[in-house]
Amino acid sequence: MKAYLLINIEIVILLVLHNTIFGMELFERNLLQIDYLMQKEIRYEHHQKNFLRSLEEGITPTGLKIKTKPGILPISEGFQETWNSILLTTEQHLVELLLKESNNIITDIQIQIQASLAK
């Protein structure tokens, strides 16, 4: 009876230790996930600030500049101005779209962070 009781106590102690260690691993993984999400949020906030600044200043980020030229030659000066105006408007719409999407992503990240903190 005493040997059986000792074995059960040892099993309980091992289970408690295992759950404590496993619980710490989950806690550490949760912290790492929160850290990753917060870094991701900071990156998207940085992009968002750049998008807003480029819209305010009326400039297009380098990666969004459209370099298409009309496929007909010769072209008049009026045609070229209209062409460039349409390209600029398109670039600005793309920046607005990226800004909207970055807002959605930041909101999703903040929800994920809150869910991770609630664990």
C-alpha positions as a Python dict, from the first residue, in 0.01 Angstrom:
ca = {
    (1, 'M'): (0, 0, 0),
    (2, 'K'): (283, 245, 90),
    (3, 'A'): (470, 166, -231),
    (4, 'Y'): (152, 223, -434),
    (5, 'L'): (96, 554, -254),
    (6, 'L'): (457, 663, -315),
    (7, 'I'): (428, 579, -686),
    (8, 'N'): (106, 782, -711),
    (9, 'I'): (266, 1077, -531),
    (10, 'E'): (565, 1061, -765),
    (11, 'I'): (331, 1054, -1066),
    (12, 'V'): (140, 1354, -931),
    (13, 'I'): (466, 1545, -873),
    (14, 'L'): (585, 1461, -1225),
    (15, 'L'): (252, 1573, -1370),
    (16, 'V'): (265, 1901, -1175),
    (17, 'L'): (622, 1964, -1289),
    (18, 'H'): (534, 1876, -1647),
    (19, 'N'): (231, 2106, -1647),
    (20, 'T'): (436, 2387, -1492),
    (21, 'I'): (711, 2350, -1752),
    (22, 'F'): (459, 2307, -2033),
    (23, 'G'): (266, 2608, -1903),
    (24, 'M'): (585, 2815, -1907),
    (25, 'E'): (656, 2706, -2264),
    (26, 'L'): (307, 2815, -2366),
    (27, 'F'): (357, 3144, -2181),
    (28, 'E'): (692, 3203, -2354),
    (29, 'R'): (544, 3114, -2694),
    (30, 'N'): (258, 3354, -2625),
    (31, 'L'): (505, 3631, -2539),
    (32, 'L'): (702, 3563, -2857),
    (33, 'Q'): (383, 3577, -3061),
    (34, 'I'): (283, 3907, -2900),
    (35, 'D'): (632, 4048, -2966),
    (36, 'Y'): (614, 3936, -3331),
    (37, 'L'): (268, 4090, -3374),
    (38, 'M'): (377, 4418, -3215),
    (39, 'Q'): (680, 4441, -3445),
    (40, 'K'): (452, 4373, -3740),
    (41, 'E'): (214, 4644, -3621),
    (42, 'I'): (501, 4893, -3598),
    (43, 'R'): (610, 4810, -3955),
    (44, 'Y'): (259, 4867, -4090),
    (45, 'E'): (222, 5191, -3891),
    (46, 'H'): (548, 5308, -4049),
    (47, 'H'): (412, 5224, -4397),
    (48, 'Q'): (88, 5400, -4310),
    (49, 'K'): (272, 5719, -4212),
    (50, 'N'): (466, 5710, -4539),
    (51, 'F'): (146, 5662, -4740),
    (52, 'L'): (-23, 5952, -4560),
    (53, 'R'): (279, 6177, -4610),
    (54, 'S'): (301, 6096, -4980),
    (55, 'L'): (-70, 6173, -5023),
    (56, 'E'): (-38, 6502, -4832),
    (57, 'E'): (266, 6608, -5034),
    (58, 'G'): (121, 6484, -5363),
    (59, 'I'): (416, 6257, -5435),
    (60, 'T'): (422, 5891, -5530),
    (61, 'P'): (645, 5639, -5351),
    (62, 'T'): (918, 5517, -5584),
    (63, 'G'): (788, 5161, -5595),
    (64, 'L'): (447, 5277, -5717),
    (65, 'K'): (556, 5504, -5999),
    (66, 'I'): (403, 5390, -6325),
    (67, 'K'): (654, 5417, -6607),
    (68, 'T'): (425, 5340, -6896),
    (69, 'K'): (455, 5554, -7206),
    (70, 'P'): (200, 5581, -7483),
    (71, 'G'): (256, 5333, -7763),
    (72, 'I'): (198, 5582, -8039),
    (73, 'L'): (437, 5840, -8178),
    (74, 'P'): (442, 6130, -8231),
    (75, 'I'): (224, 6265, -7949),
    (76, 'S'): (114, 6618, -7881),
    (77, 'E'): (206, 6813, -7571),
    (78, 'G'): (-161, 6818, -7461),
    (79, 'F'): (-184, 6441, -7495),
    (80, 'Q'): (134, 6395, -7287),
    (81, 'E'): (-2, 6624, -7012),
    (82, 'T'): (-331, 6431, -6999),
    (83, 'W'): (-142, 6101, -7000),
    (84, 'N'): (80, 6212, -6710),
    (85, 'S'): (-221, 6343, -6517),
    (86, 'I'): (-398, 6007, -6550),
    (87, 'L'): (-83, 5825, -6437),
    (88, 'L'): (-50, 6053, -6134),
    (89, 'T'): (-416, 6003, -6040),
    (90, 'T'): (-375, 5626, -6074),
    (91, 'E'): (-65, 5630, -5854),
    (92, 'Q'): (-251, 5832, -5588),
    (93, 'H'): (-543, 5588, -5596),
    (94, 'L'): (-298, 5302, -5545),
    (95, 'V'): (-148, 5478, -5242),
    (96, 'E'): (-499, 5533, -5101),
    (97, 'L'): (-574, 5164, -5153),
    (98, 'L'): (-252, 5066, -4973),
    (99, 'L'): (-337, 5305, -4689),
    (100, 'K'): (-683, 5151, -4651),
    (101, 'E'): (-540, 4799, -4655),
    (102, 'S'): (-271, 4888, -4400),
    (103, 'N'): (-548, 5021, -4172),
    (104, 'N'): (-730, 4687, -4203),
    (105, 'I'): (-411, 4492, -4134),
    (106, 'I'): (-327, 4704, -3828),
    (107, 'T'): (-678, 4649, -3693),
    (108, 'D'): (-642, 4272, -3744),
    (109, 'I'): (-302, 4273, -3572),
    (110, 'Q'): (-441, 4466, -3275),
    (111, 'I'): (-724, 4211, -3242),
    (112, 'Q'): (-467, 3928, -3249),
    (113, 'I'): (-258, 4103, -2982),
    (114, 'Q'): (-561, 4147, -2758),
    (115, 'A'): (-655, 3781, -2806),
    (116, 'S'): (-299, 3675, -2717),
    (117, 'L'): (-298, 3895, -2408),
    (118, 'A'): (-627, 3740, -2294),
    (119, 'K'): (-474, 3389, -2294),
}
